[in-house]
Amino acid sequence: MDHKDLVQYARSLYDAHGDKAEAEAARKAAASRDAGDAQDAEKWDKIRRHISELRGPRAT
């Protein structure tokens, strides 16, 4: 998956799940790691980072 696809997927996931999208991507990354699929886990980590950027700074 190239950078453009990752960003587009992150946007779609964020649009569908809102503030829960980042946690969903983190869960998928963890599940991939548990299954021994480091490449898929890395993809989900990148998607999670893009979602974090979409959300912007968090209010404290």
Secondary structure, 3 states (H helix, E strand, C coil): CCHHHHHHHHHHHHHHHHHHHHHHHHHHHHHHHHCCCHHHHHHHHHHHHHHHHHHCCCCC
